[in-house]
């Protein structure tokens, strides 16, 4: 099993046909000071596995957000188990299946500047390298700097 897609977005939705719509992907959170409270955002992840690996087996993911020192986010312990529903990717690749999750959060407290990671644990095992984002001090004078 692998983490095929992982990102932060202002919002995301998945329609009945598993088509994923992502709005406002970002990797930087600009904060005037810490601790900082992040407004509403979404964690989006897509997992891909061999069909034989997930057929006839229930899978669940847990999410944890950690700072660069490995500490859990101040107000968010490891998530409860989120069921993964694997479905065929499509007729061109019947040997693989995918599961998409969207976790919407509001009010995440970030206690320090620097690199942060979102870890995904599927059935208790880390999957992928995780998802990294950065908390950066807002420059003097306000405005969010342009990023690439």
C-alpha distance (Angstrom), angle and dihedral (degrees) to the residues before:
residue distance angle dihedral
X1 . . .
X2 3.78 . .
X3 3.76 140.3 .
X4 3.80 100.8 -114.1
X5 3.81 97.1 177.5
X6 3.79 132.6 12.6
X7 3.78 126.6 167.6
X8 3.78 147.6 138.1
X9 3.78 119.4 -117.1
X10 3.77 140.1 172.7
X11 3.80 86.0 -116.8
X12 3.79 141.7 -21.5
X13 3.78 137.0 -170.4
X14 3.79 135.7 -171.4
X15 3.79 120.5 -148.9
X16 3.81 127.3 -143.7
X17 3.81 90.7 -88.3
X18 3.83 92.7 54.2
X19 3.80 92.0 -106.4
X20 3.80 106.7 154.0
X21 3.81 122.2 -140.5
X22 3.81 116.1 -166.9
X23 3.80 123.0 -169.5
X24 3.81 123.0 -164.8
X25 3.82 107.0 -8.4
X26 3.82 113.4 -157.6
X27 3.81 142.3 173.1
X28 3.80 101.7 -173.4
X29 3.77 128.9 67.6
X30 3.81 112.8 -164.6
X31 3.80 114.3 -152.2
X32 3.81 130.5 178.8
X33 3.81 90.0 -145.6
X34 3.77 143.6 -13.2
X35 2.89 138.7 -72.7
X36 3.80 85.4 50.1
X37 3.77 127.7 -174.1
X38 3.80 113.6 -140.6
X39 3.79 115.6 -148.7
X40 3.79 125.4 -135.1
X41 3.80 116.4 -36.8
X42 3.80 140.1 146.2
X43 3.79 134.3 -122.4
X44 3.80 109.5 -145.9
X45 3.80 122.3 -165.6
X46 3.78 135.1 169.3
X47 3.79 121.1 -165.8
X48 3.80 123.3 -162.7
X49 3.79 124.4 -162.2
X50 3.76 140.3 165.8
X51 3.79 108.6 -90.5
X52 3.80 91.4 -122.8
X53 3.82 89.8 55.7
X54 3.80 94.9 57.9
X55 3.79 103.4 26.4
X56 3.81 111.9 110.7
X57 3.81 90.8 4.0
X58 3.78 129.8 103.1
X59 3.79 114.3 -135.5
X60 3.79 131.5 -169.0
X61 3.79 134.6 -177.1
X62 3.78 129.9 -144.6
X63 3.80 121.7 -161.5
X64 3.77 129.6 -151.7
X65 3.80 128.4 -179.0
X66 3.79 115.9 -151.0
X67 3.80 135.8 179.6
X68 3.80 124.7 -130.6
X69 3.80 90.1 -84.0
X70 3.81 91.6 55.7
X71 3.81 94.8 -107.8
X72 3.80 118.7 142.4
X73 3.81 116.4 -112.2
X74 3.80 108.5 -83.2
X75 3.80 98.5 -111.1
X76 3.79 101.6 24.1
X77 3.80 122.8 72.2
X78 3.80 120.2 -172.9
X79 3.79 108.2 -54.3
X80 3.77 123.5 -108.6
X81 3.81 114.7 -99.8
X82 3.80 111.8 -72.9
X83 3.82 113.3 -155.7
X84 3.80 115.5 -121.6
X85 3.79 117.1 -143.7
X86 3.79 109.0 -158.2
X87 3.79 117.1 -156.7
X88 3.79 132.5 174.9
X89 3.80 112.5 -82.2
X90 3.79 91.5 -138.8
X91 3.77 145.1 -66.7
X92 3.83 93.4 -71.6
X93 3.80 92.9 63.2
X94 3.80 112.6 28.1
X95 3.82 92.4 161.9
X96 3.82 92.1 69.2
X97 3.79 132.3 63.3
X98 3.78 132.2 -169.7
X99 3.78 138.6 -153.5
X100 3.81 123.2 -162.5
X101 3.78 125.1 -160.9
X102 3.77 130.6 -173.8
X103 3.79 116.4 -167.3
X104 3.79 115.0 -171.1
X105 3.79 117.4 -155.1
X106 3.79 133.2 -177.3
X107 3.78 127.8 -171.9
X108 3.80 100.5 15.1
X109 3.82 108.4 175.5
X110 3.79 114.9 -138.5
X111 3.79 111.1 -164.1
X112 3.80 100.4 -166.8
X113 3.78 144.8 20.8
X114 3.79 119.5 -106.5
X115 3.76 140.5 56.5
X116 3.80 119.2 -12.2
X117 3.79 129.3 -176.8
X118 3.76 136.3 -154.0
X119 3.80 111.6 -147.2
X120 3.78 123.0 -158.0
X121 3.80 118.1 -153.5
X122 3.80 113.9 -169.5
X123 3.80 112.6 -166.5
X124 3.81 87.8 -15.5
X125 3.83 97.0 -52.6
X126 3.81 126.2 106.4
X127 3.79 111.5 -111.0
X128 3.80 120.7 -158.2
X129 3.77 128.2 -19.0
X130 3.78 91.3 -65.2
X131 3.75 126.5 -122.2
X132 3.80 121.6 -71.0
X133 3.79 130.0 -153.0
X134 3.77 133.7 167.5
X135 3.79 132.8 -130.9
X136 3.79 108.5 -149.4
X137 3.79 131.2 -175.4
X138 3.78 112.1 -107.1
X139 3.82 108.2 -114.0
X140 3.80 119.1 -109.9
X141 3.78 110.2 -87.1
X142 3.80 97.0 40.2
X143 3.80 121.3 -105.7
X144 3.76 124.2 113.6
X145 3.81 111.4 -103.4
X146 3.78 118.8 -120.2
X147 3.80 113.2 -98.6
X148 3.77 134.2 -168.8
